[in-house]
Amino acid sequence: MKIKDGFVLRTICGQNVISGEGLSQVNFSKLISLNDTAAYLWKEVQDKEFDASTLCALLLDQYDVTEEVALKDSEALIAKWLEMGLLEG
């Protein structure tokens, strides 16, 4: 899967937020706040194909976490991003 075109991660007042830009996101009327870990993952996979194992590997490289926890968290994050309509594929 891949992040849909038109969604941009920005830092606003010290907060990581995703906003929709361009005509394809005209109905996107909210900002989504990300914690630092989610923002790190977003930046790493932006414009790339990825899955839960990709995010898991990134978490394992960056944080002191078990593979089981990293995979579970990666799957949950992807599910949330899908629910919000941020991903395609």
The 8 nearest C-alpha neighbors of each residue, nearest first, counted from 0:
[[1, 88, 48, 49, 87, 50, 86, 2],
 [0, 2, 48, 87, 86, 47, 3, 88],
 [1, 3, 86, 85, 87, 45, 4, 46],
 [4, 2, 86, 87, 85, 1, 5, 6],
 [5, 3, 6, 2, 23, 46, 7, 20],
 [4, 6, 20, 19, 21, 3, 7, 24],
 [7, 5, 19, 18, 4, 20, 17, 3],
 [6, 8, 17, 18, 9, 5, 19, 20],
 [9, 7, 17, 16, 18, 15, 6, 10],
 [10, 8, 16, 15, 11, 17, 7, 18],
 [9, 11, 15, 14, 13, 16, 12, 8],
 [10, 12, 14, 13, 9, 15, 16, 8],
 [13, 11, 14, 10, 15, 16, 9, 32],
 [12, 14, 11, 10, 15, 16, 9, 35],
 [13, 15, 11, 10, 12, 16, 32, 33],
 [16, 14, 10, 33, 32, 9, 38, 11],
 [17, 15, 32, 31, 9, 8, 33, 30],
 [18, 16, 8, 31, 7, 30, 9, 6],
 [17, 19, 30, 7, 6, 16, 20, 8],
 [18, 20, 6, 24, 5, 27, 7, 17],
 [21, 19, 5, 24, 6, 18, 22, 7],
 [20, 22, 23, 24, 5, 25, 19, 6],
 [21, 23, 25, 24, 20, 5, 26, 19],
 [22, 24, 21, 25, 5, 20, 26, 4],
 [25, 23, 27, 19, 22, 26, 21, 20],
 [24, 26, 22, 27, 23, 21, 20, 19],
 [27, 25, 24, 28, 23, 19, 22, 29],
 [28, 26, 24, 25, 29, 19, 18, 30],
 [29, 27, 26, 30, 25, 19, 24, 18],
 [30, 28, 27, 31, 18, 19, 17, 26],
 [29, 31, 18, 17, 16, 32, 28, 19],
 [32, 30, 17, 16, 33, 29, 18, 15],
 [31, 33, 16, 15, 30, 17, 34, 14],
 [34, 32, 15, 37, 38, 16, 35, 31],
 [33, 35, 37, 36, 38, 15, 32, 14],
 [34, 36, 38, 37, 39, 33, 15, 40],
 [37, 35, 39, 38, 34, 40, 33, 58],
 [36, 38, 40, 39, 34, 35, 33, 41],
 [37, 39, 41, 35, 36, 40, 33, 34],
 [40, 38, 36, 42, 37, 41, 35, 43],
 [39, 41, 43, 37, 38, 42, 44, 36],
 [42, 40, 38, 44, 39, 43, 45, 37],
 [43, 41, 39, 45, 40, 44, 38, 8],
 [42, 44, 40, 41, 45, 39, 57, 47],
 [45, 43, 47, 41, 42, 46, 40, 49],
 [44, 46, 42, 47, 41, 43, 2, 1],
 [45, 47, 44, 2, 1, 48, 4, 3],
 [48, 46, 44, 45, 1, 49, 2, 0],
 [47, 49, 1, 0, 46, 44, 50, 2],
 [50, 48, 0, 53, 47, 1, 44, 51],
 [49, 51, 53, 52, 0, 54, 48, 77],
 [50, 52, 54, 73, 74, 53, 55, 70],
 [51, 53, 55, 54, 50, 56, 70, 73],
 [54, 52, 56, 50, 51, 55, 49, 57],
 [55, 53, 57, 51, 56, 52, 73, 58],
 [54, 56, 52, 70, 69, 58, 53, 57],
 [57, 55, 59, 53, 58, 54, 52, 60],
 [58, 56, 54, 60, 55, 59, 61, 53],
 [59, 57, 55, 61, 56, 60, 62, 69],
 [58, 60, 56, 57, 62, 61, 55, 64],
 [61, 59, 57, 58, 62, 56, 63, 55],
 [60, 62, 58, 59, 57, 63, 56, 64],
 [63, 61, 59, 58, 64, 60, 57, 65],
 [62, 64, 59, 65, 61, 60, 58, 69],
 [65, 63, 62, 59, 69, 66, 68, 58],
 [66, 64, 68, 67, 69, 63, 59, 70],
 [65, 67, 69, 68, 70, 64, 59, 55],
 [68, 66, 70, 65, 69, 71, 64, 72],
 [67, 69, 71, 65, 70, 66, 72, 64],
 [70, 68, 66, 55, 72, 67, 71, 73],
 [71, 69, 73, 55, 67, 72, 68, 66],
 [70, 72, 68, 74, 73, 69, 67, 75],
 [71, 73, 75, 69, 70, 74, 68, 76],
 [74, 72, 70, 76, 51, 75, 71, 54],
 [73, 75, 77, 71, 51, 72, 76, 70],
 [76, 74, 72, 78, 73, 77, 79, 71],
 [77, 75, 79, 73, 78, 74, 72, 80],
 [76, 78, 80, 74, 79, 75, 81, 73],
 [79, 77, 75, 81, 76, 80, 82, 74],
 [78, 80, 82, 76, 81, 77, 75, 83],
 [79, 81, 77, 83, 85, 82, 78, 76],
 [82, 80, 84, 78, 83, 79, 86, 85],
 [83, 81, 79, 80, 84, 78, 85, 77],
 [84, 82, 80, 81, 85, 79, 86, 78],
 [83, 85, 81, 82, 86, 80, 87, 3],
 [84, 86, 80, 83, 3, 81, 2, 87],
 [87, 85, 2, 3, 81, 1, 84, 80],
 [88, 86, 1, 3, 0, 2, 85, 81],
 [87, 0, 1, 86, 2, 48, 3, 81]]
